[in-house]
Amino acid sequence: MEKTISHMSEAADDPANGFTDGTDIQAINGVPVYYASNLHAGKEFYLNSLQENYQLSFSDDFADIMDQIEKEYKEQNQLTDVSDTTGGVTTSADSLLVRNWQDILAVYVYEQSLQGVTSYTLDASCKDDLAAIFAQMNPVIRDENDSSRVTYGNYHINYYIKKNKIPKSERGILKKYLETDCELLCATVTAAKGFVRQSVGEDVSEERVNVIAAAYSLVGKIGYFWGGKSTVIGMDPEWGAVEQVTAEGSQSTGSLRAYGLDCSGFVTWAVINGYQDQAMIAAVGSGTSDQWERANVVSEADAQPGDLVFQRGPEAGSSNHVGIICGKTDAGDWIVVHCSSGKNGVTVGEAYSASFRYIRQPSFYPNADQVAQMRGSGEAITTAQFITGIDVANNLQDLINANLSTSGDMDTVTIDPSGNGTVSPGSLYVANSLQELFEAGQHVSVFSQVSYGDAAEVGSQETGTVGSGKAAQTAETDFSGIMVTNSLQELLSATIGIQ
């Protein structure tokens, strides 16, 4: 882009070439001047709003950092989701879709504020702290009917407040970072699926989330170009190159501009990249008229994020403007992401103020019944072994009474591998005291690892079973990696006997 700007600036200085884009922008000392006016699409407005209203900024790669945290958490807990096995894009069949990233952000900001921090930059340096909060807010929950099938807890801010007994005087900052404006801004500037999911609502299908996230990824990066189209997966290398506008019907026709997308080209690209499938052009269409025809009538009450909005009706033909609904304001007004010549590129704003009047629902999204079927059929599984009825050197009631707790990063239990009948405080690491966890009565995977020697009865290796009851005198048996997800009440009932 900068090379293009330099080239165009040199060309503009030469009166012999007649270089123009039809504008009369004058140079101002100290301010970069982009002679192709559609090149300077920026998202400074959104970044400034985050900084001024929430003292918050993100690194350009923060969405990747969020993805890394989720991936490493899966690996740590030996989890596999549907999309992990197929190697494809996430769908509504996935069970491990994180829907509380905004809450995780709010907790991080709150905990930083307790240390006197007043401005918050989210980048790679925050990864470990965010990962620890992520684990607290997303315990792995076992399906009571199928111990191999799991989901995330997806706890929200009220859980954190209650668990940590946050006084009312300190809750304001937690609630502030869950405001609708903050949610929309975080989703817009990061294009992170985790933020998008929470900003659009839990009932919105993953397919819609993917399209909106793809659309957000171009905010402030791509300028408007009349007739500009792309079916490339990812960033198109032709964007930013100087091209002449050849499509008829625009005031910019015949001018030289930095190549980008027009409104319908943007919608097509977002759908293709949301589904990661170039064949989706046949479903979404190319051009506003085609996109109108391929979508269905929907009432405003039934409209959802991911639906299309048009400024004019079918009588407009190709002389129309289209965008993608991406959420609502607190007042209930639709928010739209679209590629606008008037706004110099991909931008986000209220639908009504941008003159959008018609809502159409694309037919390629799964309907409510299909989403329910996918969510019911999808199985996130774990390869960790699950055991019930654990006998330990002390029964669980003794451990509860001991009220042992540390602030260890890993929720790990090591149960007396020596077999001498003692469990020292150093052998037990939990994020909360066992008493607090017991009172919460939650199904937990707070024990992400159990290692114990001969305090278990081991079945034959052929059957791979792990029993409970009396502890057999086995030689240095190592069960590292075993995950315990019984509720604490179940564990308490299972550990009356002492061996």
Secondary structure, 3 states (H helix, E strand, C coil): CHHHHHHHHHHHHCCCCCCCCCCCCCCECCECCCCCHHHHCCCHHHHHHHHHHHCEEECCCHHHHHHHHHHHHHHHCCEECHHHHHCCCCCCCCCCCCCCHHHHHHHHHHHHHCCCCCCEEECHHHHHHHHHHHHHHCCEEEECCEEEEEEECCCCHHHHHHHHCCCHHHCHHHHHCCCHHHHHHHHHHHCCHHHHHHHHCCCCCHHHHHHHHHHHCCCCCCCECCCCCCCCCCCCCCCCCEEECCCCCCCCCCCEEECCECHHHHHHHHHHHHHCCHHHHHHHCCCHHHHHHCEEECCCCCCCCCCEEECCCHHHCCCCCEEEEEEECCCCCEEEEEEECCCCEEEEEECCCCCCCEEEEECCCCCHHHHHHHHHHCCCEECCCECCCCCCCCCHHHHHHHCCCCCCCCCEEEECCCCCCCCCHHHEECCCCHHHHHHHCCECCCEEEEEECCCCEECCCCCCCEECCCCCCCCCCCCCCEEECCEHHHHHHHCCCCC
